[in-house]
Amino acid sequence: MNVMVDLCVIPMGVGVSVSSHVAACQKILQQAGVKHQMHAWGTNIEGDWDTVFAAIKQCHEAVHAMGAPRIVTSLKIGTRTDRVQTLEDKIQSVQEKL
């Protein structure tokens, strides 16, 4: 099953700057081969359900390994069975209506 996810991983107990933790997660998503697009408050991810969620687990493991004793993550998850849709399709659909 294909899935679209909006992921926001928030390491706690590591200070104010979390950019190194975000970069670690971005590298994991690249290595996983899932389509992803970072934005100001998280990352949109598109791909096979099992692959995407395995990458999210790896993000948690990496951020903990970097010294974060606690992580708060928010996820928005979307799936469709009526047709194939990409992240770009969703954006284009709105832009066409502007």
PyMOL commands that set and color helices and strands:
alter all, ss='L'
color gray80, all
select helices_A, chain A and resi 19-32+49-65+87-95
alter helices_A, ss='H'
color red, helices_A
select strands_A, chain A and resi 2-12+35-39+42-48+70-78
alter strands_A, ss='S'
color yellow, strands_A
deselect
rebuild
show_as cartoon
